[in-house]
Amino acid sequence: MKIYGFGIGILLVCLVLVGPVCGAYPSEDYSKVLILHLNFSKGGVNEQSVDMQYGHPPILGLQTGDIHGVLKTSDGDVITGFDLSDPRYQLGDGVVISGNGTNLSITGAASYSDTADFTLVMPYYPNQMTLDLSDKRTGSLLKSVNFSNAINRFRAMYPKDPGINPSQEFKIPLPALPVIQLPPKESPIYLEVGGGLIILLIIMFMVMIRKK
């Protein structure tokens, strides 16, 4: 019984030592973003460039403002919506002078510019195709941006990306679950450590059996 108990203890030690080696290799990250460079002017919104690249986007929907954005699939289904503040309005601090110039105070101030450049970083969803920006005050469409060219360029650059397959059905991504992934085949450290511990365990069993 003592031999079996000692053997189980050795096995648990092996698992503790090998476990961190397995967990040291996180799953590959294929998160992608779409980066829009826009110009807001009196005449509307002009598209300057649209690019797609690997990265993690900020969380949409935390802002409030007079511009509403809607992401849609290629079939016209709504993925998500969010609000933005008009970049032509810049908020800052202003100095108020009162009492014949003897009292100074700082208060919030807003300034307006006829034109403003704006960069919008958004997450990429499977089958994502367009972004519609509209004015919440009037309900008018300011700009509809199509992502097809940026997605096609990215697909040509990274043809083996598993999340860019055009036949992939649209699904709202669920929160990622913890994944235990073994090291790549070209990394022998897992085999070396695990094999060495197993051999050590076998030798110790043989020695204990002979002594008995």
Secondary structure by P-SEA (a helix, b strand, c coil): caaaaaaaaaaaaaaaaacccccccccccbbbbbbbbbbbccccccccbbbbbbccccccccccccbbbbbbccccccccccccccccbbbbbbbbbcccccbbbbbbbbbbbcbbbbbbbbbbcccccbbbbbccccccccccccaaaaaaaaaaaccccccccccccccccccccbbbbccccccaaaaaaaaaaaaaaaaaaaaaaaac
